[in-house]
Amino acid sequence: MGEPASIITRRRLEWSETDPMGRWHYSAMLRFVESAETELLVRLGVEHEVGGRTPRLNLTVDFLGALHYAEVAQTTLAVEHVGRSSLRYAFTVSRSGTALARGSLTIAWFDPDTGRTAPWPEHLRKAFTEAGLQEGVDS
């Protein structure tokens, strides 16, 4: 049995993601996390199956520092727990080894036919719990 799925990505802060002082707007952090999540799903080969079927249930963030316009941050995203129909990611967004934001994001597997959460299909559960570290990309 392998390690839970995880990925490390690098991304530059865009001007449109900053506040009037040129620092990241708090909502930009979620784009860094969701960008890493998308890349993880692509690397696992499940992006089309999972995309659009995982509503967000909970987001918890501790903001520890500021990222400034055009700076590059590294996002580490790892599957922390897979429940019956939920999945919790742990994440850290950092610059030069210094954590700027740390938290967790909980999602659920959604059945569009019933409009309710449903158990994770076994092949997805296995991918999330055993795929280990995936190679990320810089964007």
N, C-alpha and C positions, 0 to 999 in steps of 0.2 A: 504494500500500500504506500503510495507516494505522499508528498506534502500537499496541503491545500493550494489551490491556484493563486498565483500572485503575479504582479507585473510592476516594473519600474519604468516610468516615462519621463521625458523632459519636454517642457513647453515654455515658450516665451510669453510674457504678459503683454497683451495687446493694448493700444491706447484706449479703445472702447471699453476696456475692463477696469479702467482706473477711476478714482474719484478726482475732484478738482485739484488735489494736491499731487497727483501723479502716482498715488499708491493704489494698490488693488482695492477695488470695491469688494465688500464682503461677499457678494454674490459670485464674484469671479472664482473664488475658491471652489465652488461647486462645479464650475465648468472644468477646472483642472481634474477634479475627481471623476466626473462623468466622461471626460476624454480618456482617462486611464481605464475606466470600466469598459468603454467601447473597444479600446485596443485589446484588453484582456479577452473580451468575447470574440473578437476577430481571430486572435491567436488560438483560441480554443475551437474555432470553427463553428460557433453557435450564434453568431451575431444576428442572423436573419430569423432564427427560431426564437431567440430570447428577446430581441429588440421589440419594444412596444407591448410586451406582456409582463412587465415587471414594475408595477407602480411603487413609488417610494412611500415607505411607512414611517420612517424616522430618520432624522439627520441630527447628529450631535457634533459640535465643533468647538474646540478650544483654539482661539486665535492667539498666537504666541509672538508674532512679528509681522512686519510689513514687507510686501514685495513691491518694487517700483517699476514703472514703465520700462519695457524692453529687457528687464531682467529675466533670466531663465530659472525656472524652478523644477525640481524633481518631485514627482508624485509616486509614492509607493502605495500600492493598493493590494490588499490580501484578503482572501476569503477567511473570515474568522469563525463563522458558524453557519451550518446549513440545518435548518429545522424542517418540519414537515412540508411547509409551503413558503417559508421565509429564508432569507439569506442575509447575513450581516457581513459587510466589508469593514475592515479597519484601514485607515489611511493616514499618511503623513505627507504634507507638502513642505518641502525644504529648499533652502538655497545654500550652497556651499557647506552642506552638512549641518546647517542650523534649521531646526524645525520652525516653520512659520504657522502651520495649522495642523492640528491632529484631531481625529475623530472617528466616527463610525456612521455608516449608511446602511439602513435595513430596507430590503426590497422584498416583494412577494411574487410568487408565480401565480398568474392570473389566467383563468379559463374564460375566453371571450364568449363562449356559448352560454355559460351559466351566469357570468358577471360576478363570479366569486373566486376566492383563492382556491388553489388545488395543490395536491402533492406534487413535488418536483418529479419529473420523469427520471427514471433511474440513470439513464445515460448522462443527463445534465448533472445530477447529484454526484455521479462518479467524476465527471470532468472538474467540477468545483472542488471536490474534496481530495483529488489525487493528482492533478495535472502539474503541480509544482510551479516554480518560477518560469514565467514566459518571457521571451525576448521582447522588449518594448521598442518603440521608435521615438525619434525626436520629431517634434512638430514646431 
